[in-house]
Amino acid sequence: MELKLKLERPVVIFDIETTGLNITQDRIIEISYIKVYPDHRQEKECLRVNPGMPIPKESTKIHHITDDDVRDCPSFEQLAQQLFQVFNGCDIAGFNSNMFDIPVLDEEFNRVGIDFDWSKCHFIDAQTIFHKKEKRDLAAACMFYCGHEMENHHSSMADTQTTYDVLCAQLERYDDLGQKDVAQLSEYSSHSKFADLKGFIIYNEKNQEVVNFGKHKGKVLEEVLLSDHGYANWVRRSDFPASTKRVFARVQQRVREHEAEAKRQRDQQPPTADQLERLRNKFN
């Protein structure tokens, strides 16, 4: 199938298998991708990864990958530069990738010292498109859009190939989607405009970062940090994704700069009459 989407740069459709579902603690054990270039040339690869930790039996029951399967495989650190070259400068697509695969991959990059700039990527999530149009899962999407049962479910390459096939079929089936470019399709396949990769912080209509969880949900983050001085430190110490912590650090730095500028302007103001009178009284 051909991805009938106008591309100005490559798009990487990918899927991962992991040791579990905890974004900050679990590790990638398999990653597969199909990289589609603007001329629709394709590259595809499936890479097994030694996670450096045991794979729980519950996870193996799902993806059928055991400790023995990855024992002699390279670590993520050994594959990181190769994967950076695959994803860098590309738009990204997957199935539930906005909520899981991309945040996990970001954690892995962050762990080995690679600060991947996701802000330059458009994200296309075929699951979001599917749920908005039909509201089911990947296996059902395969049957609905492609007309056949999904094979080797929870094999990362099978999931990647099925996601690619489903996305191609979605663009064929829905005329309004087929007319969109990558940026428009990215917007359509997102529920909110995320400031981080997990959606703990989102943007409002004024493009301000807004807290999307907990006691400050719905509040502008900059205003929260001005009033709750321990909040950023709590997030930094807690088990939040690296991308969330980066947003907090960025906004906290902005708050400090605003406070410093306000202090500088106050210091440059000429003294008031009352201040001058107090100074005269002090030295007389």
C-alpha positions as CSV (number, residue, x, y, z in Angstrom):
1,M,0.0,0.0,0.0
2,E,1.1,3.5,-0.7
3,L,1.0,6.3,1.9
4,K,-1.1,8.9,0.0
5,L,0.1,11.9,1.9
6,K,2.1,14.9,0.6
7,L,5.4,14.8,2.4
8,E,7.9,17.6,2.7
9,R,10.3,15.5,4.8
10,P,10.4,11.8,5.8
11,V,7.8,10.4,8.2
12,V,8.8,7.5,10.5
13,I,6.0,5.0,11.4
14,F,7.2,3.0,14.4
15,D,6.2,0.7,17.2
16,I,8.0,-0.6,20.3
17,E,7.7,-3.6,22.6
18,T,8.8,-2.9,26.2
19,T,9.4,-4.6,29.6
20,G,6.2,-3.0,30.8
21,L,3.9,0.0,30.7
22,N,5.7,2.4,33.1
23,I,7.0,5.2,30.8
24,T,9.8,6.3,33.1
25,Q,10.9,2.9,34.5
26,D,10.4,0.3,31.8
27,R,12.7,-0.2,28.8
28,I,12.4,-0.9,25.1
29,I,13.2,-4.5,24.0
30,E,12.2,-4.2,20.4
31,I,11.7,-1.2,18.0
32,S,10.6,-1.4,14.4
33,Y,10.1,1.4,11.9
34,I,9.1,2.1,8.4
35,K,10.7,5.4,7.1
36,V,8.9,6.9,4.2
37,Y,10.6,9.6,2.2
38,P,8.9,12.4,0.2
39,D,9.5,10.4,-3.0
40,H,7.8,7.5,-1.2
41,R,11.0,5.4,-1.1
42,Q,10.9,3.3,2.1
43,E,13.3,1.9,4.6
44,K,12.3,-0.6,7.3
45,E,14.0,-2.3,10.1
46,C,13.3,-4.3,13.3
47,L,15.9,-4.0,16.2
48,R,16.0,-6.1,19.3
49,V,17.4,-4.3,22.4
50,N,18.9,-5.7,25.6
51,P,17.0,-3.7,28.3
52,G,19.5,-4.3,31.0
53,M,16.7,-5.6,33.3
54,P,14.6,-8.8,33.4
55,I,11.5,-9.0,31.2
56,P,8.5,-9.8,33.4
57,K,6.6,-13.0,32.5
58,E,3.4,-10.9,32.2
59,S,5.0,-8.9,29.4
60,T,6.5,-11.9,27.7
61,K,3.0,-13.4,27.5
62,I,2.0,-10.4,25.4
63,H,4.9,-9.9,23.0
64,H,6.6,-13.4,23.4
65,I,10.0,-11.9,23.8
66,T,12.1,-13.5,26.6
67,D,15.3,-12.6,28.4
68,D,17.1,-15.2,26.2
69,D,15.9,-13.5,23.1
70,V,17.6,-10.2,23.9
71,R,20.6,-11.5,26.0
72,D,23.1,-10.9,23.2
73,C,21.4,-7.9,21.6
74,P,22.9,-4.4,21.8
75,S,21.8,-2.0,24.5
76,F,19.8,1.1,23.7
77,E,22.9,3.2,24.4
78,Q,24.7,1.2,21.6
79,L,21.8,1.8,19.2
80,A,21.0,5.4,20.3
81,Q,23.0,7.2,17.6
82,Q,21.6,5.0,14.9
83,L,18.0,5.6,16.0
84,F,18.7,9.3,16.4
85,Q,19.7,9.4,12.7
86,V,16.5,7.5,11.8
87,F,14.1,9.9,13.6
88,N,15.9,13.2,13.5
89,G,14.4,15.7,11.0
90,C,11.3,13.5,10.5
91,D,7.6,13.6,11.3
92,I,6.5,10.7,13.5
93,A,3.5,8.3,13.2
94,G,2.3,5.3,15.2
95,F,-0.7,3.7,16.9
96,N,-1.2,5.2,20.4
97,S,2.3,6.6,19.9
98,N,1.5,10.0,21.3
99,M,0.6,8.5,24.7
100,F,3.2,5.7,24.9
101,D,5.8,5.0,22.2
102,I,7.1,8.5,21.8
103,P,7.3,9.3,25.6
104,V,9.1,5.9,26.2
105,L,11.5,6.6,23.3
106,D,12.2,10.1,24.7
107,E,13.0,8.6,28.1
108,E,15.5,6.2,26.5
109,F,17.1,9.0,24.6
110,N,17.2,11.2,27.7
111,R,18.8,8.3,29.7
112,V,21.8,8.2,27.4
113,G,22.2,11.9,27.1
114,I,20.5,12.7,23.8
115,D,18.2,15.7,24.0
116,F,15.9,14.9,21.1
117,D,14.0,18.1,20.0
118,W,10.5,16.7,19.5
119,S,9.1,20.2,19.1
120,K,10.1,20.2,15.4
121,C,8.1,17.0,14.7
122,H,4.5,16.6,13.6
123,F,2.9,13.6,15.4
124,I,0.3,11.4,13.6
125,D,-1.5,8.9,15.8
126,A,-3.5,6.4,13.7
127,Q,-5.3,5.3,16.9
128,T,-6.7,8.8,17.5
129,I,-7.8,9.0,13.9
130,F,-9.4,5.5,14.3
131,H,-11.1,6.3,17.6
132,K,-12.5,9.6,16.1
133,K,-13.8,7.7,13.1
134,E,-14.6,4.2,14.3
135,K,-13.5,3.9,18.0
136,R,-11.7,0.5,18.3
137,D,-8.2,-1.0,18.7
138,L,-5.4,-1.9,16.2
139,A,-6.7,-5.4,15.5
140,A,-10.2,-4.1,14.8
141,A,-8.7,-1.3,12.7
142,C,-6.8,-3.9,10.6
143,M,-10.0,-5.9,10.0
144,F,-12.1,-2.7,9.4
145,Y,-9.7,-0.9,7.1
146,C,-7.7,-3.7,5.5
147,G,-10.2,-6.5,5.5
148,H,-8.2,-9.2,7.2
149,E,-7.2,-10.5,10.6
150,M,-4.0,-9.0,12.1
151,E,-1.2,-11.5,12.2
152,N,1.5,-11.8,14.9
153,H,-0.1,-9.2,17.1
154,H,2.4,-7.7,19.6
155,S,5.3,-8.3,17.4
156,S,6.7,-4.8,16.9
157,M,7.2,-5.2,13.2
158,A,3.8,-6.7,12.7
159,D,2.3,-3.8,14.7
160,T,4.4,-1.3,12.7
161,Q,3.4,-2.8,9.3
162,T,-0.3,-3.0,10.4
163,T,-0.2,0.6,11.6
164,Y,1.3,1.7,8.2
165,D,-1.4,-0.3,6.3
166,V,-4.2,1.1,8.5
167,L,-2.9,4.7,8.0
168,C,-2.7,4.2,4.2
169,A,-6.3,2.8,4.2
170,Q,-7.6,5.7,6.4
171,L,-6.2,8.2,3.9
172,E,-7.8,6.2,1.1
173,R,-11.2,5.9,2.9
174,Y,-11.7,9.4,4.2
175,D,-11.5,12.1,1.4
176,D,-11.1,14.9,4.0
177,L,-8.1,13.2,5.5
178,G,-6.5,12.5,2.1
179,Q,-6.5,16.2,1.4
180,K,-4.6,17.1,4.5
181,D,-0.9,17.6,4.7
182,V,1.3,16.2,7.6
183,A,0.7,19.3,9.8
184,Q,-3.1,19.1,9.4
185,L,-3.2,15.4,9.9
186,S,-1.0,15.8,13.0
187,E,-3.5,18.3,14.4
188,Y,-6.4,16.0,13.6
189,S,-4.9,13.0,15.3
190,S,-4.2,14.9,18.6
191,H,-6.8,15.4,21.3
192,S,-5.0,18.4,22.8
193,K,-1.9,20.4,22.0
194,F,0.7,18.9,24.4
195,A,3.5,21.0,25.8
196,D,5.3,17.8,27.0
197,L,5.1,14.4,25.3
198,K,2.6,12.8,27.8
199,G,0.0,15.5,28.1
200,F,0.7,16.4,31.7
201,I,1.1,20.0,30.4
202,I,-1.0,21.3,27.5
203,Y,-1.2,24.6,25.7
204,N,-4.4,26.8,25.9
205,E,-5.8,29.0,23.2
206,K,-3.3,31.7,24.2
207,N,-0.4,29.2,23.8
208,Q,0.3,29.3,27.5
209,E,1.4,26.1,29.3
210,V,-1.5,24.7,31.4
211,V,-1.3,22.0,34.1
212,N,-3.4,19.0,33.1
213,F,-3.3,16.9,36.2
214,G,-3.6,17.1,40.0
215,K,-4.5,19.9,42.3
216,H,-3.5,22.6,39.8
217,K,-5.3,21.1,36.8
218,G,-6.5,23.8,34.5
219,K,-4.2,26.5,35.8
220,V,-1.5,28.4,33.9
221,L,1.8,26.8,34.9
222,E,3.6,30.1,35.1
223,E,1.0,31.4,37.6
224,V,1.2,28.2,39.6
225,L,5.0,28.4,39.9
226,L,4.7,32.0,41.1
227,S,2.3,31.0,43.9
228,D,3.4,27.5,44.8
229,H,7.2,27.7,45.1
230,G,7.7,24.0,46.0
231,Y,5.7,22.6,43.1
232,A,8.5,22.5,40.5
233,N,10.8,20.8,43.0
234,W,8.1,18.2,43.8
235,V,7.8,17.4,40.1
236,R,11.5,17.2,39.7
237,R,11.8,14.6,42.5
238,S,8.8,12.6,41.4
239,D,8.4,9.9,38.8
240,F,7.3,12.2,35.9
241,P,8.6,11.7,32.3
242,A,11.7,13.6,31.4
243,S,9.8,15.7,28.8
244,T,7.4,16.9,31.6
245,K,10.4,17.9,33.8
246,R,11.9,19.8,30.9
247,V,8.7,21.9,30.4
248,F,8.7,22.7,34.2
249,A,12.4,23.7,34.0
250,R,11.8,25.9,30.9
251,V,8.8,27.7,32.5
252,Q,10.6,28.0,35.8
253,Q,13.5,29.7,34.1
254,R,11.1,32.0,32.3
255,V,9.5,32.9,35.7
256,R,12.9,33.7,37.1
257,E,13.8,35.9,34.2
258,H,10.5,37.8,34.5
259,E,11.1,38.3,38.2
260,A,14.7,39.5,37.6
261,E,13.5,41.9,34.9
262,A,10.8,43.3,37.3
263,K,13.3,43.8,40.0
264,R,15.7,45.5,37.6
265,Q,13.0,47.9,36.5
266,R,12.0,48.6,40.1
267,D,15.7,49.3,41.0
268,Q,15.9,51.8,38.1
269,Q,12.8,53.8,39.2
270,P,13.7,57.2,40.8
271,P,12.9,57.3,44.6
272,T,9.5,58.6,45.6
273,A,9.0,61.7,47.8
274,D,8.3,59.4,50.8
275,Q,11.6,57.5,50.2
276,L,13.5,60.7,49.9
277,E,12.0,62.0,53.1
278,R,13.0,58.8,55.0
279,L,16.5,59.1,53.7
280,R,16.8,62.8,54.8
281,N,15.5,61.8,58.2
282,K,17.9,58.9,58.5
283,F,21.0,61.1,57.9
284,N,19.9,64.2,59.8
